[in-house]
Amino acid sequence: MARDCENCGSPSDVLVPVLRVYITPETWDAPGSSRTLDTPEAWCLPCVSMYPAEVIGEPTD
Ligand SMILES: [Zn+2]
């Protein structure tokens, strides 16, 4: 049964447990950085491939 992706909200048959990563781009006065959230979310495969995230488990269906 399809469940909703927690990133884009689309129903997906396969969801991947991830930790969302926020990336701050480098600017003229500050270096770039990234921050990983500690709350697991379930994302669909397109979101995992398009957005920065740390995969923390096997895809589930
Ligand atoms: Zn998604």
N, CA, C, O and the ligand as a Tripos MOL2 file, in Angstrom:
@<TRIPOS>MOLECULE
protein
  245   243    62     0     0
PROTEIN
NO_CHARGES

@<TRIPOS>ATOM
      1 N           0.8470   -1.1910    0.0000 N.3       1 MET1
      2 CA          0.0000    0.0000    0.0000 C.3       1 MET1
      3 C           0.8820    1.2410    0.0000 C.2       1 MET1
      4 O           1.8300    1.3340    0.7800 O.2       1 MET1
      5 N           0.5760    2.1810   -0.8620 N.am      2 ALA2
      6 CA          1.3980    3.3820   -0.9870 C.3       2 ALA2
      7 C           1.2370    4.2700    0.2420 C.2       2 ALA2
      8 O           0.1410    4.4380    0.7770 O.2       2 ALA2
      9 N           2.3530    4.8250    0.6650 N.am      3 ARG3
     10 CA          2.3230    5.8130    1.7440 C.3       3 ARG3
     11 C           2.8790    7.1310    1.2080 C.2       3 ARG3
     12 O           3.5030    7.1660    0.1480 O.2       3 ARG3
     13 N           2.6490    8.2020    1.9440 N.am      4 ASP4
     14 CA          3.0820    9.5050    1.4670 C.3       4 ASP4
     15 C           4.5360    9.7590    1.8410 C.2       4 ASP4
     16 O           4.9510    9.5360    2.9780 O.2       4 ASP4
     17 N           5.2960   10.2300    0.8650 N.am      5 CYS5
     18 CA          6.6640   10.6820    1.1070 C.3       5 CYS5
     19 C           6.6110   11.8770    2.0610 C.2       5 CYS5
     20 O           5.7680   12.7610    1.9160 O.2       5 CYS5
     21 N           7.5260   11.8910    3.0400 N.am      6 GLU6
     22 CA          7.5080   12.9880    4.0180 C.3       6 GLU6
     23 C           8.2240   14.2290    3.5040 C.2       6 GLU6
     24 O           8.2510   15.2580    4.1780 O.2       6 GLU6
     25 N           8.8050   14.1330    2.3130 N.am      7 ASN7
     26 CA          9.4570   15.3220    1.7480 C.3       7 ASN7
     27 C           8.5580   16.0030    0.7270 C.2       7 ASN7
     28 O           8.3010   17.2010    0.8400 O.2       7 ASN7
     29 N           8.0730   15.2610   -0.2710 N.am      8 CYS8
     30 CA          7.2790   15.8720   -1.3310 C.3       8 CYS8
     31 C           5.7850   15.6090   -1.1690 C.2       8 CYS8
     32 O           4.9680   16.2820   -1.7980 O.2       8 CYS8
     33 N           5.4180   14.6350   -0.3280 N.am      9 GLY9
     34 CA          4.0110   14.3720   -0.0870 C.3       9 GLY9
     35 C           3.3540   13.4610   -1.1000 C.2       9 GLY9
     36 O           2.1580   13.1880   -1.0020 O.2       9 GLY9
     37 N           4.1260   12.9810   -2.0870 N.am     10 SER10
     38 CA          3.5490   12.0930   -3.0950 C.3      10 SER10
     39 C           3.4300   10.6790   -2.5490 C.2      10 SER10
     40 O           4.3270   10.2150   -1.8450 O.2      10 SER10
     41 N           2.3450    9.9880   -2.8580 N.am     11 PRO11
     42 CA          2.2470    8.5910   -2.4740 C.3      11 PRO11
     43 C           3.2880    7.7630   -3.2100 C.2      11 PRO11
     44 O           3.4820    7.9220   -4.4150 O.2      11 PRO11
     45 N           3.9640    6.8670   -2.4700 N.am     12 SER12
     46 CA          5.0060    6.0580   -3.0810 C.3      12 SER12
     47 C           4.9450    4.6470   -2.5340 C.2      12 SER12
     48 O           4.6780    4.4430   -1.3500 O.2      12 SER12
     49 N           5.1970    3.6620   -3.4080 N.am     13 ASP13
     50 CA          5.2110    2.2640   -2.9750 C.3      13 ASP13
     51 C           6.4630    1.9410   -2.1810 C.2      13 ASP13
     52 O           6.4530    1.0470   -1.3350 O.2      13 ASP13
     53 N           7.5480    2.6700   -2.4500 N.am     14 VAL14
     54 CA          8.8180    2.4180   -1.7810 C.3      14 VAL14
     55 C           9.2660    3.6960   -1.0800 C.2      14 VAL14
     56 O           9.3730    4.7540   -1.7010 O.2      14 VAL14
     57 N           9.5240    3.5860    0.2190 N.am     15 LEU15
     58 CA         10.0290    4.7360    0.9730 C.3      15 LEU15
     59 C          11.3650    4.3620    1.6020 C.2      15 LEU15
     60 O          11.5680    3.2260    2.0300 O.2      15 LEU15
     61 N          12.2710    5.3320    1.6510 N.am     16 VAL16
     62 CA         13.6100    5.1100    2.1790 C.3      16 VAL16
     63 C          13.7860    5.9310    3.4560 C.2      16 VAL16
     64 O          13.5270    7.1350    3.4520 O.2      16 VAL16
     65 N          14.2250    5.2940    4.5530 N.am     17 PRO17
     66 CA         14.4760    6.0660    5.7780 C.3      17 PRO17
     67 C          15.7370    6.9050    5.6290 C.2      17 PRO17
     68 O          16.8060    6.3820    5.3130 O.2      17 PRO17
     69 N          15.6080    8.1980    5.8580 N.am     18 VAL18
     70 CA         16.7520    9.0990    5.6830 C.3      18 VAL18
     71 C          16.7920   10.1070    6.8240 C.2      18 VAL18
     72 O          15.8160   10.3080    7.5470 O.2      18 VAL18
     73 N          17.9590   10.7340    6.9560 N.am     19 LEU19
     74 CA         18.0830   11.9380    7.7650 C.3      19 LEU19
     75 C          18.2940   13.0930    6.7970 C.2      19 LEU19
     76 O          19.2150   13.0670    5.9800 O.2      19 LEU19
     77 N          17.4500   14.0950    6.8890 N.am     20 ARG20
     78 CA         17.5460   15.2360    5.9860 C.3      20 ARG20
     79 C          18.8320   16.0210    6.2580 C.2      20 ARG20
     80 O          19.2020   16.2320    7.4130 O.2      20 ARG20
     81 N          19.5050   16.4470    5.2000 N.am     21 VAL21
     82 CA         20.7110   17.2550    5.3330 C.3      21 VAL21
     83 C          20.4350   18.6320    4.7520 C.2      21 VAL21
     84 O          20.0220   18.7640    3.6000 O.2      21 VAL21
     85 N          20.6650   19.6470    5.5600 N.am     22 TYR22
     86 CA         20.5440   21.0190    5.0660 C.3      22 TYR22
     87 C          21.9230   21.5160    4.6650 C.2      22 TYR22
     88 O          22.8660   21.4880    5.4560 O.2      22 TYR22
     89 N          22.0230   21.9710    3.4250 N.am     23 ILE23
     90 CA         23.2880   22.4810    2.9330 C.3      23 ILE23
     91 C          23.1840   23.9860    2.7590 C.2      23 ILE23
     92 O          22.2840   24.4890    2.0860 O.2      23 ILE23
     93 N          24.1190   24.6950    3.3770 N.am     24 THR24
     94 CA         24.1990   26.1420    3.1940 C.3      24 THR24
     95 C          25.2890   26.4300    2.1810 C.2      24 THR24
     96 O          26.4570   26.1310    2.4330 O.2      24 THR24
     97 N          24.9320   27.0120    1.0280 N.am     25 PRO25
     98 CA         25.9440   27.2570    0.0120 C.3      25 PRO25
     99 C          26.9690   28.2800    0.4880 C.2      25 PRO25
    100 O          26.6780   29.1470    1.3120 O.2      25 PRO25
    101 N          28.1620   28.1540   -0.0470 N.am     26 GLU26
    102 CA         29.2120   29.1180    0.2500 C.3      26 GLU26
    103 C          28.8400   30.4820   -0.3280 C.2      26 GLU26
    104 O          28.3310   30.5720   -1.4450 O.2      26 GLU26
    105 N          29.0950   31.5310    0.4300 N.am     27 THR27
    106 CA         28.8590   32.8920   -0.0800 C.3      27 THR27
    107 C          30.1390   33.6840    0.0460 C.2      27 THR27
    108 O          31.1410   33.1770    0.5500 O.2      27 THR27
    109 N          30.1140   34.9520   -0.4170 N.am     28 TRP28
    110 CA         31.3410   35.7490   -0.4370 C.3      28 TRP28
    111 C          31.9040   35.9880    0.9590 C.2      28 TRP28
    112 O          33.1050   36.2050    1.1130 O.2      28 TRP28
    113 N          31.0460   35.9490    1.9790 N.am     29 ASP29
    114 CA         31.5390   36.2500    3.3270 C.3      29 ASP29
    115 C          31.4030   35.0890    4.3000 C.2      29 ASP29
    116 O          31.6700   35.2530    5.4900 O.2      29 ASP29
    117 N          30.9900   33.9100    3.8170 N.am     30 ALA30
    118 CA         30.8310   32.7820    4.7320 C.3      30 ALA30
    119 C          31.0990   31.4830    3.9860 C.2      30 ALA30
    120 O          30.6860   31.3330    2.8360 O.2      30 ALA30
    121 N          31.7850   30.5460    4.6270 N.am     31 PRO31
    122 CA         32.0080   29.2420    3.9880 C.3      31 PRO31
    123 C          30.7250   28.4220    3.9640 C.2      31 PRO31
    124 O          29.8190   28.6470    4.7670 O.2      31 PRO31
    125 N          30.6540   27.4860    3.0530 N.am     32 GLY32
    126 CA         29.5010   26.6020    3.0060 C.3      32 GLY32
    127 C          29.5100   25.6440    4.1830 C.2      32 GLY32
    128 O          30.5540   25.3870    4.7840 O.2      32 GLY32
    129 N          28.3460   25.1220    4.5010 N.am     33 SER33
    130 CA         28.2780   24.1680    5.5950 C.3      33 SER33
    131 C          27.0860   23.2570    5.3710 C.2      33 SER33
    132 O          26.2360   23.5270    4.5220 O.2      33 SER33
    133 N          27.0290   22.1930    6.1250 N.am     34 SER34
    134 CA         25.8700   21.3170    6.0430 C.3      34 SER34
    135 C          25.5020   20.8620    7.4410 C.2      34 SER34
    136 O          26.3470   20.7900    8.3340 O.2      34 SER34
    137 N          24.2250   20.5570    7.6140 N.am     35 ARG35
    138 CA         23.7230   20.1640    8.9290 C.3      35 ARG35
    139 C          22.7900   18.9860    8.7190 C.2      35 ARG35
    140 O          21.8930   19.0490    7.8790 O.2      35 ARG35
    141 N          22.9880   17.9250    9.4630 N.am     36 THR36
    142 CA         22.1320   16.7490    9.3560 C.3      36 THR36
    143 C          21.1390   16.7390   10.5050 C.2      36 THR36
    144 O          21.5250   16.8180   11.6720 O.2      36 THR36
    145 N          19.8640   16.6420   10.1730 N.am     37 LEU37
    146 CA         18.8520   16.5600   11.2220 C.3      37 LEU37
    147 C          18.8830   15.1810   11.8700 C.2      37 LEU37
    148 O          19.3170   14.2110   11.2480 O.2      37 LEU37
    149 N          18.4240   15.0890   13.1160 N.am     38 ASP38
    150 CA         18.4450   13.7930   13.7990 C.3      38 ASP38
    151 C          17.0690   13.1490   13.8460 C.2      38 ASP38
    152 O          16.8720   12.1720   14.5690 O.2      38 ASP38
    153 N          16.1180   13.6760   13.0920 N.am     39 THR39
    154 CA         14.7900   13.0790   13.0320 C.3      39 THR39
    155 C          14.6440   12.2870   11.7420 C.2      39 THR39
    156 O          14.6860   12.8700   10.6590 O.2      39 THR39
    157 N          14.4730   10.9680   11.8320 N.am     40 PRO40
    158 CA         14.3290   10.1700   10.6090 C.3      40 PRO40
    159 C          13.0500   10.5410    9.8600 C.2      40 PRO40
    160 O          12.0100   10.8060   10.4620 O.2      40 PRO40
    161 N          13.1580   10.5530    8.5330 N.am     41 GLU41
    162 CA         11.9830   10.7640    7.6910 C.3      41 GLU41
    163 C          11.9570    9.6650    6.6420 C.2      41 GLU41
    164 O          12.9760    9.0280    6.3780 O.2      41 GLU41
    165 N          10.7980    9.4420    6.0460 N.am     42 ALA42
    166 CA         10.6460    8.4330    4.9950 C.3      42 ALA42
    167 C          10.4080    9.1490    3.6770 C.2      42 ALA42
    168 O           9.3990    9.8290    3.4930 O.2      42 ALA42
    169 N          11.3620    8.9830    2.7600 N.am     43 TRP43
    170 CA         11.3060    9.6650    1.4680 C.3      43 TRP43
    171 C          11.1180    8.6680    0.3350 C.2      43 TRP43
    172 O          11.5100    7.5050    0.4330 O.2      43 TRP43
    173 N          10.5030    9.1550   -0.7520 N.am     44 CYS44
    174 CA         10.4200    8.3500   -1.9570 C.3      44 CYS44
    175 C          11.7760    8.3700   -2.6750 C.2      44 CYS44
    176 O          12.6340    9.2010   -2.3780 O.2      44 CYS44
    177 N          11.9500    7.4590   -3.6060 N.am     45 LEU45
    178 CA         13.2400    7.3420   -4.2930 C.3      45 LEU45
    179 C          13.6330    8.6030   -5.0650 C.2      45 LEU45
    180 O          14.7970    8.9980   -5.0020 O.2      45 LEU45
    181 N          12.7110    9.2570   -5.7960 N.am     46 PRO46
    182 CA         13.1080   10.4980   -6.4840 C.3      46 PRO46
    183 C          13.6350   11.5620   -5.5260 C.2      46 PRO46
    184 O          14.5910   12.2660   -5.8510 O.2      46 PRO46
    185 N          13.0260   11.6860   -4.3550 N.am     47 CYS47
    186 CA         13.5090   12.6780   -3.3840 C.3      47 CYS47
    187 C          14.9090   12.3250   -2.9040 C.2      47 CYS47
    188 O          15.7560   13.2060   -2.7570 O.2      47 CYS47
    189 N          15.1590   11.0320   -2.6560 N.am     48 VAL48
    190 CA         16.4740   10.6150   -2.1790 C.3      48 VAL48
    191 C          17.5410   10.9410   -3.2190 C.2      48 VAL48
    192 O          18.6660   11.2960   -2.8690 O.2      48 VAL48
    193 N          17.1850   10.8210   -4.5030 N.am     49 SER49
    194 CA         18.1810   11.0840   -5.5370 C.3      49 SER49
    195 C          18.3170   12.5740   -5.8320 C.2      49 SER49
    196 O          19.3450   13.0070   -6.3520 O.2      49 SER49
    197 N          17.2880   13.3690   -5.5050 N.am     50 MET50
    198 CA         17.3250   14.7920   -5.8720 C.3      50 MET50
    199 C          17.7500   15.7120   -4.7410 C.2      50 MET50
    200 O          18.2470   16.8100   -4.9920 O.2      50 MET50
    201 N          17.5610   15.2780   -3.4870 N.am     51 TYR51
    202 CA         17.8320   16.1720   -2.3650 C.3      51 TYR51
    203 C          18.8840   15.5640   -1.4550 C.2      51 TYR51
    204 O          18.9870   14.3410   -1.3570 O.2      51 TYR51
    205 N          19.6730   16.4120   -0.7810 N.am     52 PRO52
    206 CA         20.7070   15.8710    0.1050 C.3      52 PRO52
    207 C          20.0940   15.2080    1.3230 C.2      52 PRO52
    208 O          19.3000   15.8100    2.0460 O.2      52 PRO52
    209 N          20.4750   13.9590    1.5360 N.am     53 ALA53
    210 CA         19.9690   13.2160    2.6850 C.3      53 ALA53
    211 C          20.9110   12.0640    2.9570 C.2      53 ALA53
    212 O          21.5830   11.5590    2.0580 O.2      53 ALA53
    213 N          20.9460   11.6600    4.2180 N.am     54 GLU54
    214 CA         21.7610   10.5210    4.6030 C.3      54 GLU54
    215 C          20.8580    9.3170    4.7620 C.2      54 GLU54
    216 O          19.9860    9.3020    5.6300 O.2      54 GLU54
    217 N          21.0630    8.2860    3.9140 N.am     55 VAL55
    218 CA         20.2370    7.0900    3.9780 C.3      55 VAL55
    219 C          20.6340    6.2820    5.1990 C.2      55 VAL55
    220 O          21.8120    5.9780    5.3900 O.2      55 VAL55
    221 N          19.6540    5.9320    6.0320 N.am     56 ILE56
    222 CA         19.9600    5.2580    7.2980 C.3      56 ILE56
    223 C          19.3680    3.8540    7.3600 C.2      56 ILE56
    224 O          19.4590    3.2030    8.4010 O.2      56 ILE56
    225 N          18.7630    3.3710    6.2740 N.am     57 GLY57
    226 CA         18.2080    2.0300    6.3230 C.3      57 GLY57
    227 C          17.8350    1.5470    4.9470 C.2      57 GLY57
    228 O          18.0640    2.2180    3.9410 O.2      57 GLY57
    229 N          17.2500    0.3570    4.9270 N.am     58 GLU58
    230 CA         16.8410   -0.2420    3.6560 C.3      58 GLU58
    231 C          15.4960    0.3280    3.2210 C.2      58 GLU58
    232 O          14.6560    0.6530    4.0600 O.2      58 GLU58
    233 N          15.2890    0.4500    1.9010 N.am     59 PRO59
    234 CA         13.9680    0.8690    1.4060 C.3      59 PRO59
    235 C          12.9000   -0.1200    1.8590 C.2      59 PRO59
    236 O          13.1400   -1.3260    1.9110 O.2      59 PRO59
    237 N          11.7480    0.3890    2.1790 N.am     60 THR60
    238 CA         10.6380   -0.4630    2.5930 C.3      60 THR60
    239 C           9.4560   -0.2860    1.6610 C.2      60 THR60
    240 O           9.2580    0.7770    1.0720 O.2      60 THR60
    241 N           8.6730   -1.3540    1.5390 N.am     61 ASP61
    242 CA          7.4600   -1.2070    0.7480 C.3      61 ASP61
    243 C           6.2790   -1.7660    1.5070 C.2      61 ASP61
    244 O           5.1540   -1.7380    1.0060 O.2      61 ASP61
    245 ZN          9.2470   12.4030   -2.2640 Zn       62 ZN62
@<TRIPOS>BOND
     1     1     2 1
     2     2     3 1
     3     3     4 2
     4     3     5 am
     5     5     6 1
     6     6     7 1
     7     7     8 2
     8     7     9 am
     9     9    10 1
    10    10    11 1
    11    11    12 2
    12    11    13 am
    13    13    14 1
    14    14    15 1
    15    15    16 2
    16    15    17 am
    17    17    18 1
    18    18    19 1
    19    19    20 2
    20    19    21 am
    21    21    22 1
    22    22    23 1
    23    23    24 2
    24    23    25 am
    25    25    26 1
    26    26    27 1
    27    27    28 2
    28    27    29 am
    29    29    30 1
    30    30    31 1
    31    31    32 2
    32    31    33 am
    33    33    34 1
    34    34    35 1
    35    35    36 2
    36    35    37 am
    37    37    38 1
    38    38    39 1
    39    39    40 2
    40    39    41 am
    41    41    42 1
    42    42    43 1
    43    43    44 2
    44    43    45 am
    45    45    46 1
    46    46    47 1
    47    47    48 2
    48    47    49 am
    49    49    50 1
    50    50    51 1
    51    51    52 2
    52    51    53 am
    53    53    54 1
    54    54    55 1
    55    55    56 2
    56    55    57 am
    57    57    58 1
    58    58    59 1
    59    59    60 2
    60    59    61 am
    61    61    62 1
    62    62    63 1
    63    63    64 2
    64    63    65 am
    65    65    66 1
    66    66    67 1
    67    67    68 2
    68    67    69 am
    69    69    70 1
    70    70    71 1
    71    71    72 2
    72    71    73 am
    73    73    74 1
    74    74    75 1
    75    75    76 2
    76    75    77 am
    77    77    78 1
    78    78    79 1
    79    79    80 2
    80    79    81 am
    81    81    82 1
    82    82    83 1
    83    83    84 2
    84    83    85 am
    85    85    86 1
    86    86    87 1
    87    87    88 2
    88    87    89 am
    89    89    90 1
    90    90    91 1
    91    91    92 2
    92    91    93 am
    93    93    94 1
    94    94    95 1
    95    95    96 2
    96    95    97 am
    97    97    98 1
    98    98    99 1
    99    99   100 2
   100    99   101 am
   101   101   102 1
   102   102   103 1
   103   103   104 2
   104   103   105 am
   105   105   106 1
   106   106   107 1
   107   107   108 2
   108   107   109 am
   109   109   110 1
   110   110   111 1
   111   111   112 2
   112   111   113 am
   113   113   114 1
   114   114   115 1
   115   115   116 2
   116   115   117 am
   117   117   118 1
   118   118   119 1
   119   119   120 2
   120   119   121 am
   121   121   122 1
   122   122   123 1
   123   123   124 2
   124   123   125 am
   125   125   126 1
   126   126   127 1
   127   127   128 2
   128   127   129 am
   129   129   130 1
   130   130   131 1
   131   131   132 2
   132   131   133 am
   133   133   134 1
   134   134   135 1
   135   135   136 2
   136   135   137 am
   137   137   138 1
   138   138   139 1
   139   139   140 2
   140   139   141 am
   141   141   142 1
   142   142   143 1
   143   143   144 2
   144   143   145 am
   145   145   146 1
   146   146   147 1
   147   147   148 2
   148   147   149 am
   149   149   150 1
   150   150   151 1
   151   151   152 2
   152   151   153 am
   153   153   154 1
   154   154   155 1
   155   155   156 2
   156   155   157 am
   157   157   158 1
   158   158   159 1
   159   159   160 2
   160   159   161 am
   161   161   162 1
   162   162   163 1
   163   163   164 2
   164   163   165 am
   165   165   166 1
   166   166   167 1
   167   167   168 2
   168   167   169 am
   169   169   170 1
   170   170   171 1
   171   171   172 2
   172   171   173 am
   173   173   174 1
   174   174   175 1
   175   175   176 2
   176   175   177 am
   177   177   178 1
   178   178   179 1
   179   179   180 2
   180   179   181 am
   181   181   182 1
   182   182   183 1
   183   183   184 2
   184   183   185 am
   185   185   186 1
   186   186   187 1
   187   187   188 2
   188   187   189 am
   189   189   190 1
   190   190   191 1
   191   191   192 2
   192   191   193 am
   193   193   194 1
   194   194   195 1
   195   195   196 2
   196   195   197 am
   197   197   198 1
   198   198   199 1
   199   199   200 2
   200   199   201 am
   201   201   202 1
   202   202   203 1
   203   203   204 2
   204   203   205 am
   205   205   206 1
   206   206   207 1
   207   207   208 2
   208   207   209 am
   209   209   210 1
   210   210   211 1
   211   211   212 2
   212   211   213 am
   213   213   214 1
   214   214   215 1
   215   215   216 2
   216   215   217 am
   217   217   218 1
   218   218   219 1
   219   219   220 2
   220   219   221 am
   221   221   222 1
   222   222   223 1
   223   223   224 2
   224   223   225 am
   225   225   226 1
   226   226   227 1
   227   227   228 2
   228   227   229 am
   229   229   230 1
   230   230   231 1
   231   231   232 2
   232   231   233 am
   233   233   234 1
   234   234   235 1
   235   235   236 2
   236   235   237 am
   237   237   238 1
   238   238   239 1
   239   239   240 2
   240   239   241 am
   241   241   242 1
   242   242   243 1
   243   243   244 2
@<TRIPOS>SUBSTRUCTURE
     1 MET1         2 RESIDUE 1 A MET
     2 ALA2         6 RESIDUE 1 A ALA
     3 ARG3        10 RESIDUE 1 A ARG
     4 ASP4        14 RESIDUE 1 A ASP
     5 CYS5        18 RESIDUE 1 A CYS
     6 GLU6        22 RESIDUE 1 A GLU
     7 ASN7        26 RESIDUE 1 A ASN
     8 CYS8        30 RESIDUE 1 A CYS
     9 GLY9        34 RESIDUE 1 A GLY
    10 SER10       38 RESIDUE 1 A SER
    11 PRO11       42 RESIDUE 1 A PRO
    12 SER12       46 RESIDUE 1 A SER
    13 ASP13       50 RESIDUE 1 A ASP
    14 VAL14       54 RESIDUE 1 A VAL
    15 LEU15       58 RESIDUE 1 A LEU
    16 VAL16       62 RESIDUE 1 A VAL
    17 PRO17       66 RESIDUE 1 A PRO
    18 VAL18       70 RESIDUE 1 A VAL
    19 LEU19       74 RESIDUE 1 A LEU
    20 ARG20       78 RESIDUE 1 A ARG
    21 VAL21       82 RESIDUE 1 A VAL
    22 TYR22       86 RESIDUE 1 A TYR
    23 ILE23       90 RESIDUE 1 A ILE
    24 THR24       94 RESIDUE 1 A THR
    25 PRO25       98 RESIDUE 1 A PRO
    26 GLU26      102 RESIDUE 1 A GLU
    27 THR27      106 RESIDUE 1 A THR
    28 TRP28      110 RESIDUE 1 A TRP
    29 ASP29      114 RESIDUE 1 A ASP
    30 ALA30      118 RESIDUE 1 A ALA
    31 PRO31      122 RESIDUE 1 A PRO
    32 GLY32      126 RESIDUE 1 A GLY
    33 SER33      130 RESIDUE 1 A SER
    34 SER34      134 RESIDUE 1 A SER
    35 ARG35      138 RESIDUE 1 A ARG
    36 THR36      142 RESIDUE 1 A THR
    37 LEU37      146 RESIDUE 1 A LEU
    38 ASP38      150 RESIDUE 1 A ASP
    39 THR39      154 RESIDUE 1 A THR
    40 PRO40      158 RESIDUE 1 A PRO
    41 GLU41      162 RESIDUE 1 A GLU
    42 ALA42      166 RESIDUE 1 A ALA
    43 TRP43      170 RESIDUE 1 A TRP
    44 CYS44      174 RESIDUE 1 A CYS
    45 LEU45      178 RESIDUE 1 A LEU
    46 PRO46      182 RESIDUE 1 A PRO
    47 CYS47      186 RESIDUE 1 A CYS
    48 VAL48      190 RESIDUE 1 A VAL
    49 SER49      194 RESIDUE 1 A SER
    50 MET50      198 RESIDUE 1 A MET
    51 TYR51      202 RESIDUE 1 A TYR
    52 PRO52      206 RESIDUE 1 A PRO
    53 ALA53      210 RESIDUE 1 A ALA
    54 GLU54      214 RESIDUE 1 A GLU
    55 VAL55      218 RESIDUE 1 A VAL
    56 ILE56      222 RESIDUE 1 A ILE
    57 GLY57      226 RESIDUE 1 A GLY
    58 GLU58      230 RESIDUE 1 A GLU
    59 PRO59      234 RESIDUE 1 A PRO
    60 THR60      238 RESIDUE 1 A THR
    61 ASP61      242 RESIDUE 1 A ASP
    62 ZN62       245 GROUP 0 **** ****
